Amino acid sequence: MRFMIMVFGERAELHAKPTEWIERMVAFMVRLDDELAQSGELVYSEVLEAADAATLVGRDGATSRGSFTVSDAPLSRYWVVKVPDESRAVEIAASVAAIVESPVEVRQCMEQSLRP
């Protein structure tokens, strides 16, 4: 089963944190990526640019800067993992949520949507 684990937040909120917190969070993220890669669970992960660097494209093709988010905080980082079941994805997400001190979303990827 594949799951996407998503972290939401503004870059300004990250920069407002103490340096020690940022260093601890970055070290955790590097370690997590390495552990997931070594276990074969990591499909891929990405750190996204700030939301104001996004391009929003309308139905008519018109563009504007910024992201389309339903919540107050844009998507800032995600992992796609291949794990035996949702409980393992939730376990990974819980470790991320603890370090970022914020809720983390877990959503199953539709198996029939996988393309090469």
N, C-alpha and C positions, 0 to 999 in steps of 0.2 A: 504494500500500500504506500502511496506517495502522499505526503502532506506538505503544505506550505506553512512555515512558521514566520509570522510577521511582527515587526517592531515598528511602532509609530512614534513620531516625535519631531519637533522642530529643532533645527540646528542651533538656534539661539538658546534653547533650553539646555542643550548639551554643553555649550560654551559657558553657561552660568554655573555649572557644577565645579566643585573643587578639583584641582589638578590631580590629587591622589585618587579621587573617584574615577576620573577619566582614564588614568593609567591602569587602574584595576579592571575597569570595564574593557578596555582595549586588549589587555593581556588575556582576559577571560575569552573574548571573542576569537582571538588567534588560537588559543588552546582548544576551544570548542570546534572550530573549523578543522583543525588538525585531527582531533579525536574522531569526529564524524567521518572524515576522509579515510582515516586508518581503519575504521570499523566497516567501511563500505556503505555507510548510511547516507553520506552526502551526495546528492545529485548535483546541486550547485548552490551557491550563495552569492548575494550581491549587496553592496552598500550603495545606496542611491544618492545622487547629488541632492542638494537642497530643493525643496518644493518650488521655490521661486525661479529655479532654473528649468523647470518643466515647461513643455509646450502643450497647451490644451488646444485640440483641433475640434472645431464644431462640425455639425452635419453638412454645412455649406462649404467646408474646407477652410473657413476663416480660422486664424490662429491667435492665441493670446498667451501671455506668460503666466505661469502659476499652475497649480495642480487642481484636479477635480477630486475633492475628498468630501465624504459625507460627514466625517468627524472633524474635530478641531485640529487634529494632528495628522500630517501626511505620513504615508508609508516611508520609512527611512532605511530599513534593512530587511532582508528576508533570506530564508533558507528553504530549499526544497529537499526533503529527505525521503529516503525509501526505507521504511521500517515495517516490522511484522504487523503492528496494530497501532491504533490511536493512542493507547496508553504510553507507548514509547515516545511518540511525538509530543504528548502532553508532558512527559518527564523532561524532555529536552527544553520545551517551552518554559517550564517552571524554573529551570536553571537560568534561562535568559531573563525571565521576569524578575527573578531575585536580584540579578546584577544590575539591570537597567531601572529597577525600582518602579516598574510600570506594568500594566497588563500587556500580555502578548497574545496575539490571535493565532489559532491553529485551524487550518481548513484543509479538508481532504481534497486532493486533486482527482478529477474525474479520470478513472483508469482508461476509459475508451477514448479520451482526448489525447493520449500520448502519441506524439509523432516523432519520427526520427530527426 
